[in-house]
Amino acid sequence: MSPTYRMPDPVTRDREAAIAAVRDALAAARCAARLAGLVSDELVVRELLLDVIDQTDRAERGVARLVSTSFRDVVPRRLHL
């Protein structure tokens, strides 16, 4: 017999959707900053864009930690057979 799968409750589903939206936004910001850096010839602009990329990477790592923490809180201690 296979283990029972419990669908996530609406709060968990909404939180996961919000986290996915934040990750998508960070990825889009990172891509836009890289593209802008490629077309700019000014050193100051490139340095600022590199800082934007670093900060989006930092924010994404924070989201990843949040996801792993919330996942541990939601996963049942044992599977129901």
A tleap script that builds the chain and sets N, CA, C and O, in Angstrom:
source leaprc.protein.ff14SB
mol = sequence {
  NMET SER PRO THR TYR ARG MET PRO ASP PRO
  VAL THR ARG ASP ARG GLU ALA ALA ILE ALA
  ALA VAL ARG ASP ALA LEU ALA ALA ALA ARG
  CYS ALA ALA ARG LEU ALA GLY LEU VAL SER
  ASP GLU LEU VAL VAL ARG GLU LEU LEU LEU
  ASP VAL ILE ASP GLN THR ASP ARG ALA GLU
  ARG GLY VAL ALA ARG LEU VAL SER THR SER
  PHE ARG ASP VAL VAL PRO ARG ARG LEU HIE
  CLEU
}
set mol.1.N position { 0.843 -1.170 0.000 }
set mol.1.CA position { 0.000 0.000 0.000 }
set mol.1.C position { 0.894 1.241 0.000 }
set mol.1.O position { 1.886 1.304 0.725 }
set mol.2.N position { 0.539 2.191 -0.795 }
set mol.2.CA position { 1.352 3.405 -0.883 }
set mol.2.C position { 0.975 4.380 0.234 }
set mol.2.O position { -0.138 4.328 0.759 }
set mol.3.N position { 1.906 5.269 0.595 }
set mol.3.CA position { 1.614 6.240 1.645 }
set mol.3.C position { 0.520 7.216 1.211 }
set mol.3.O position { 0.356 7.496 0.024 }
set mol.4.N position { -0.200 7.710 2.159 }
set mol.4.CA position { -1.255 8.686 1.898 }
set mol.4.C position { -0.619 10.051 1.682 }
set mol.4.O position { 0.273 10.457 2.426 }
set mol.5.N position { -1.081 10.745 0.668 }
set mol.5.CA position { -0.589 12.092 0.405 }
set mol.5.C position { -1.654 13.078 0.847 }
set mol.5.O position { -2.811 12.991 0.436 }
set mol.6.N position { -1.253 14.010 1.683 }
set mol.6.CA position { -2.182 15.040 2.128 }
set mol.6.C position { -1.931 16.305 1.331 }
set mol.6.O position { -0.806 16.798 1.255 }
set mol.7.N position { -2.981 16.812 0.747 }
set mol.7.CA position { -2.877 18.065 0.010 }
set mol.7.C position { -2.565 19.184 0.998 }
set mol.7.O position { -3.065 19.166 2.122 }
set mol.8.N position { -1.743 20.164 0.596 }
set mol.8.CA position { -1.437 21.270 1.503 }
set mol.8.C position { -2.691 22.100 1.781 }
set mol.8.O position { -3.567 22.243 0.927 }
set mol.9.N position { -2.749 22.625 2.965 }
set mol.9.CA position { -3.883 23.471 3.324 }
set mol.9.C position { -3.779 24.789 2.555 }
set mol.9.O position { -2.714 25.109 2.027 }
set mol.10.N position { -4.864 25.553 2.485 }
set mol.10.CA position { -4.847 26.798 1.693 }
set mol.10.C position { -3.782 27.799 2.136 }
set mol.10.O position { -3.206 28.489 1.295 }
set mol.11.N position { -3.512 27.890 3.424 }
set mol.11.CA position { -2.498 28.830 3.908 }
set mol.11.C position { -1.120 28.437 3.386 }
set mol.11.O position { -0.362 29.286 2.919 }
set mol.12.N position { -0.800 27.151 3.467 }
set mol.12.CA position { 0.491 26.665 2.964 }
set mol.12.C position { 0.594 26.875 1.465 }
set mol.12.O position { 1.638 27.297 0.966 }
set mol.13.N position { -0.474 26.586 0.747 }
set mol.13.CA position { -0.486 26.755 -0.701 }
set mol.13.C position { -0.269 28.227 -1.066 }
set mol.13.O position { 0.489 28.533 -1.987 }
set mol.14.N position { -0.933 29.136 -0.347 }
set mol.14.CA position { -0.772 30.567 -0.618 }
set mol.14.C position { 0.642 31.031 -0.305 }
set mol.14.O position { 1.212 31.831 -1.047 }
set mol.15.N position { 1.214 30.530 0.798 }
set mol.15.CA position { 2.583 30.913 1.167 }
set mol.15.C position { 3.561 30.428 0.106 }
set mol.15.O position { 4.470 31.164 -0.278 }
set mol.16.N position { 3.389 29.205 -0.370 }
set mol.16.CA position { 4.281 28.676 -1.399 }
set mol.16.C position { 4.146 29.451 -2.700 }
set mol.16.O position { 5.138 29.667 -3.395 }
set mol.17.N position { 2.931 29.871 -3.038 }
set mol.17.CA position { 2.729 30.675 -4.251 }
set mol.17.C position { 3.397 32.042 -4.110 }
set mol.17.O position { 3.994 32.546 -5.061 }
set mol.18.N position { 3.295 32.637 -2.927 }
set mol.18.CA position { 3.933 33.941 -2.694 }
set mol.18.C position { 5.448 33.827 -2.781 }
set mol.18.O position { 6.106 34.690 -3.361 }
set mol.19.N position { 6.000 32.769 -2.208 }
set mol.19.CA position { 7.447 32.558 -2.263 }
set mol.19.C position { 7.902 32.344 -3.698 }
set mol.19.O position { 8.943 32.861 -4.104 }
set mol.20.N position { 7.132 31.588 -4.465 }
set mol.20.CA position { 7.472 31.368 -5.876 }
set mol.20.C position { 7.424 32.682 -6.647 }
set mol.20.O position { 8.266 32.914 -7.514 }
set mol.21.N position { 6.461 33.540 -6.348 }
set mol.21.CA position { 6.363 34.834 -7.027 }
set mol.21.C position { 7.567 35.713 -6.695 }
set mol.21.O position { 8.083 36.411 -7.569 }
set mol.22.N position { 8.016 35.686 -5.442 }
set mol.22.CA position { 9.196 36.469 -5.052 }
set mol.22.C position { 10.429 35.949 -5.769 }
set mol.22.O position { 11.239 36.733 -6.264 }
set mol.23.N position { 10.578 34.634 -5.828 }
set mol.23.CA position { 11.742 34.062 -6.526 }
set mol.23.C position { 11.735 34.435 -8.007 }
set mol.23.O position { 12.780 34.755 -8.574 }
set mol.24.N position { 10.556 34.394 -8.635 }
set mol.24.CA position { 10.453 34.779 -10.049 }
set mol.24.C position { 10.812 36.247 -10.251 }
set mol.24.O position { 11.502 36.598 -11.208 }
set mol.25.N position { 10.340 37.100 -9.346 }
set mol.25.CA position { 10.649 38.530 -9.455 }
set mol.25.C position { 12.144 38.779 -9.289 }
set mol.25.O position { 12.724 39.598 -10.001 }
set mol.26.N position { 12.763 38.074 -8.352 }
set mol.26.CA position { 14.210 38.227 -8.158 }
set mol.26.C position { 14.979 37.767 -9.387 }
set mol.26.O position { 15.955 38.404 -9.783 }
set mol.27.N position { 14.550 36.673 -9.989 }
set mol.27.CA position { 15.215 36.180 -11.197 }
set mol.27.C position { 15.067 37.183 -12.335 }
set mol.27.O position { 16.016 37.412 -13.085 }
set mol.28.N position { 13.895 37.778 -12.469 }
set mol.28.CA position { 13.679 38.772 -13.523 }
set mol.28.C position { 14.533 40.011 -13.280 }
set mol.28.O position { 15.099 40.567 -14.221 }
set mol.29.N position { 14.631 40.449 -12.023 }
set mol.29.CA position { 15.462 41.618 -11.704 }
set mol.29.C position { 16.926 41.330 -11.999 }
set mol.29.O position { 17.638 42.192 -12.515 }
set mol.30.N position { 17.380 40.125 -11.676 }
set mol.30.CA position { 18.767 39.762 -11.937 }
set mol.30.C position { 19.047 39.775 -13.441 }
set mol.30.O position { 20.074 40.292 -13.879 }
set mol.31.N position { 18.145 39.213 -14.220 }
set mol.31.CA position { 18.330 39.190 -15.678 }
set mol.31.C position { 18.344 40.601 -16.252 }
set mol.31.O position { 19.160 40.910 -17.119 }
set mol.32.N position { 17.447 41.456 -15.774 }
set mol.32.CA position { 17.392 42.833 -16.266 }
set mol.32.C position { 18.676 43.583 -15.919 }
set mol.32.O position { 19.193 44.347 -16.735 }
set mol.33.N position { 19.185 43.366 -14.718 }
set mol.33.CA position { 20.423 44.038 -14.313 }
set mol.33.C position { 21.602 43.561 -15.160 }
set mol.33.O position { 22.444 44.363 -15.562 }
set mol.34.N position { 21.660 42.271 -15.428 }
set mol.34.CA position { 22.761 41.756 -16.269 }
set mol.34.C position { 22.683 42.324 -17.680 }
set mol.34.O position { 23.692 42.726 -18.259 }
set mol.35.N position { 21.478 42.351 -18.219 }
set mol.35.CA position { 21.306 42.892 -19.562 }
set mol.35.C position { 21.674 44.369 -19.609 }
set mol.35.O position { 22.344 44.814 -20.541 }
set mol.36.N position { 21.244 45.126 -18.618 }
set mol.36.CA position { 21.583 46.554 -18.570 }
set mol.36.C position { 23.087 46.746 -18.435 }
set mol.36.O position { 23.647 47.676 -19.016 }
set mol.37.N position { 23.744 45.880 -17.677 }
set mol.37.CA position { 25.190 45.971 -17.522 }
set mol.37.C position { 25.935 45.693 -18.807 }
set mol.37.O position { 27.011 46.243 -19.043 }
set mol.38.N position { 25.361 44.834 -19.643 }
set mol.38.CA position { 26.015 44.511 -20.913 }
set mol.38.C position { 25.982 45.675 -21.897 }
set mol.38.O position { 26.899 45.835 -22.703 }
set mol.39.N position { 24.931 46.487 -21.836 }
set mol.39.CA position { 24.803 47.566 -22.815 }
set mol.39.C position { 25.365 48.897 -22.313 }
set mol.39.O position { 25.454 49.858 -23.076 }
set mol.40.N position { 25.740 48.956 -21.045 }
set mol.40.CA position { 26.260 50.213 -20.497 }
set mol.40.C position { 27.784 50.244 -20.596 }
set mol.40.O position { 28.461 49.241 -20.370 }
set mol.41.N position { 28.303 51.423 -20.940 }
set mol.41.CA position { 29.746 51.603 -21.018 }
set mol.41.C position { 30.308 52.285 -19.774 }
set mol.41.O position { 31.525 52.360 -19.608 }
set mol.42.N position { 29.436 52.781 -18.903 }
set mol.42.CA position { 29.891 53.523 -17.734 }
set mol.42.C position { 30.229 52.576 -16.591 }
set mol.42.O position { 29.449 51.685 -16.256 }
set mol.43.N position { 31.389 52.778 -16.004 }
set mol.43.CA position { 31.861 51.922 -14.916 }
set mol.43.C position { 30.958 52.017 -13.687 }
set mol.43.O position { 30.681 51.004 -13.044 }
set mol.44.N position { 30.501 53.216 -13.358 }
set mol.44.CA position { 29.664 53.402 -12.174 }
set mol.44.C position { 28.359 52.631 -12.326 }
set mol.44.O position { 27.897 51.990 -11.381 }
set mol.45.N position { 27.769 52.693 -13.507 }
set mol.45.CA position { 26.516 51.980 -13.755 }
set mol.45.C position { 26.736 50.483 -13.624 }
set mol.45.O position { 25.927 49.788 -13.010 }
set mol.46.N position { 27.812 49.985 -14.190 }
set mol.46.CA position { 28.100 48.552 -14.100 }
set mol.46.C position { 28.307 48.119 -12.651 }
set mol.46.O position { 27.819 47.064 -12.247 }
set mol.47.N position { 29.016 48.912 -11.878 }
set mol.47.CA position { 29.250 48.579 -10.464 }
set mol.47.C position { 27.941 48.553 -9.690 }
set mol.47.O position { 27.721 47.662 -8.869 }
set mol.48.N position { 27.074 49.522 -9.944 }
set mol.48.CA position { 25.773 49.538 -9.277 }
set mol.48.C position { 24.933 48.320 -9.672 }
set mol.48.O position { 24.257 47.728 -8.830 }
set mol.49.N position { 24.977 47.959 -10.928 }
set mol.49.CA position { 24.216 46.797 -11.383 }
set mol.49.C position { 24.767 45.502 -10.786 }
set mol.49.O position { 24.003 44.593 -10.461 }
set mol.50.N position { 26.082 45.416 -10.642 }
set mol.50.CA position { 26.657 44.241 -9.981 }
set mol.50.C position { 26.189 44.159 -8.527 }
set mol.50.O position { 25.945 43.071 -8.008 }
set mol.51.N position { 26.068 45.315 -7.879 }
set mol.51.CA position { 25.556 45.341 -6.510 }
set mol.51.C position { 24.096 44.894 -6.467 }
set mol.51.O position { 23.690 44.180 -5.551 }
set mol.52.N position { 23.308 45.317 -7.459 }
set mol.52.CA position { 21.906 44.877 -7.541 }
set mol.52.C position { 21.845 43.358 -7.691 }
set mol.52.O position { 21.035 42.699 -7.040 }
set mol.53.N position { 22.690 42.813 -8.537 }
set mol.53.CA position { 22.719 41.361 -8.733 }
set mol.53.C position { 23.105 40.656 -7.433 }
set mol.53.O position { 22.495 39.651 -7.069 }
set mol.54.N position { 24.108 41.174 -6.736 }
set mol.54.CA position { 24.514 40.579 -5.457 }
set mol.54.C position { 23.373 40.600 -4.444 }
set mol.54.O position { 23.152 39.628 -3.722 }
set mol.55.N position { 22.656 41.714 -4.400 }
set mol.55.CA position { 21.557 41.812 -3.440 }
set mol.55.C position { 20.390 40.905 -3.803 }
set mol.55.O position { 19.743 40.357 -2.911 }
set mol.56.N position { 20.107 40.734 -5.083 }
set mol.56.CA position { 19.037 39.810 -5.468 }
set mol.56.C position { 19.444 38.373 -5.156 }
set mol.56.O position { 18.609 37.568 -4.746 }
set mol.57.N position { 20.721 38.048 -5.349 }
set mol.57.CA position { 21.200 36.719 -4.971 }
set mol.57.C position { 21.042 36.499 -3.474 }
set mol.57.O position { 20.629 35.423 -3.040 }
set mol.58.N position { 21.368 37.508 -2.693 }
set mol.58.CA position { 21.236 37.424 -1.231 }
set mol.58.C position { 19.772 37.235 -0.830 }
set mol.58.O position { 19.456 36.428 0.044 }
set mol.59.N position { 18.894 37.983 -1.475 }
set mol.59.CA position { 17.462 37.848 -1.176 }
set mol.59.C position { 16.951 36.463 -1.561 }
set mol.59.O position { 16.126 35.886 -0.853 }
set mol.60.N position { 17.431 35.935 -2.663 }
set mol.60.CA position { 16.982 34.597 -3.077 }
set mol.60.C position { 17.463 33.528 -2.102 }
set mol.60.O position { 16.742 32.569 -1.828 }
set mol.61.N position { 18.671 33.686 -1.580 }
set mol.61.CA position { 19.138 32.738 -0.565 }
set mol.61.C position { 18.263 32.812 0.687 }
set mol.61.O position { 17.986 31.793 1.320 }
set mol.62.N position { 17.833 34.022 1.038 }
set mol.62.CA position { 16.926 34.183 2.172 }
set mol.62.C position { 15.595 33.499 1.928 }
set mol.62.O position { 15.041 32.870 2.829 }
set mol.63.N position { 15.081 33.620 0.713 }
set mol.63.CA position { 13.827 32.936 0.365 }
set mol.63.C position { 14.021 31.424 0.421 }
set mol.63.O position { 13.140 30.702 0.889 }
set mol.64.N position { 15.162 30.945 -0.053 }
set mol.64.CA position { 15.430 29.508 -0.007 }
set mol.64.C position { 15.457 28.999 1.432 }
set mol.64.O position { 14.954 27.914 1.721 }
set mol.65.N position { 16.050 29.793 2.339 }
set mol.65.CA position { 16.043 29.396 3.755 }
set mol.65.C position { 14.626 29.396 4.306 }
set mol.65.O position { 14.256 28.511 5.077 }
set mol.66.N position { 13.840 30.377 3.916 }
set mol.66.CA position { 12.452 30.452 4.354 }
set mol.66.C position { 11.667 29.243 3.862 }
set mol.66.O position { 10.875 28.664 4.606 }
set mol.67.N position { 11.888 28.870 2.621 }
set mol.67.CA position { 11.196 27.715 2.052 }
set mol.67.C position { 11.578 26.448 2.806 }
set mol.67.O position { 10.707 25.653 3.158 }
set mol.68.N position { 12.865 26.252 3.056 }
set mol.68.CA position { 13.280 25.024 3.741 }
set mol.68.C position { 12.759 24.995 5.166 }
set mol.68.O position { 12.415 23.925 5.668 }
set mol.69.N position { 12.692 26.142 5.832 }
set mol.69.CA position { 12.160 26.198 7.190 }
set mol.69.C position { 10.668 25.930 7.199 }
set mol.69.O position { 10.188 25.161 8.032 }
set mol.70.N position { 9.922 26.548 6.289 }
set mol.70.CA position { 8.476 26.341 6.262 }
set mol.70.C position { 8.152 24.921 5.831 }
set mol.70.O position { 7.158 24.351 6.284 }
set mol.71.N position { 8.979 24.333 4.956 }
set mol.71.CA position { 8.745 22.961 4.531 }
set mol.71.C position { 8.917 22.004 5.704 }
set mol.71.O position { 8.127 21.074 5.866 }
set mol.72.N position { 9.944 22.226 6.525 }
set mol.72.CA position { 10.150 21.364 7.697 }
set mol.72.C position { 8.983 21.467 8.655 }
set mol.72.O position { 8.607 20.480 9.287 }
set mol.73.N position { 8.399 22.665 8.772 }
set mol.73.CA position { 7.281 22.857 9.690 }
set mol.73.C position { 6.017 22.168 9.204 }
set mol.73.O position { 5.163 21.809 10.015 }
set mol.74.N position { 5.880 21.974 7.885 }
set mol.74.CA position { 4.654 21.429 7.317 }
set mol.74.C position { 4.722 19.913 7.163 }
set mol.74.O position { 3.696 19.242 7.273 }
set mol.75.N position { 5.902 19.364 6.913 }
set mol.75.CA position { 6.032 17.932 6.654 }
set mol.75.C position { 5.664 17.146 7.907 }
set mol.75.O position { 6.164 17.439 8.993 }
set mol.76.N position { 4.788 16.145 7.761 }
set mol.76.CA position { 4.424 15.343 8.935 }
set mol.76.C position { 5.609 14.541 9.445 }
set mol.76.O position { 6.508 14.191 8.681 }
set mol.77.N position { 5.606 14.255 10.727 }
set mol.77.CA position { 6.703 13.514 11.339 }
set mol.77.C position { 6.807 12.092 10.805 }
set mol.77.O position { 7.912 11.570 10.663 }
set mol.78.N position { 5.690 11.464 10.511 }
set mol.78.CA position { 5.711 10.105 9.952 }
set mol.78.C position { 4.627 9.973 8.911 }
set mol.78.O position { 3.622 10.683 8.959 }
set mol.79.N position { 4.820 9.083 7.982 }
set mol.79.CA position { 3.844 8.849 6.942 }
set mol.79.C position { 2.750 7.928 7.456 }
set mol.79.O position { 3.002 7.022 8.251 }
set mol.80.N position { 1.535 8.173 6.992 }
set mol.80.CA position { 0.413 7.313 7.353 }
set mol.80.C position { 0.329 6.205 6.318 }
set mol.80.O position { 0.279 6.478 5.118 }
set mol.81.N position { 0.311 4.980 6.763 }
set mol.81.CA position { 0.227 3.842 5.825 }
set mol.81.C position { -1.148 3.250 5.837 }
set mol.81.O position { -1.412 2.288 5.116 }
savepdb mol mol.pdb
quit
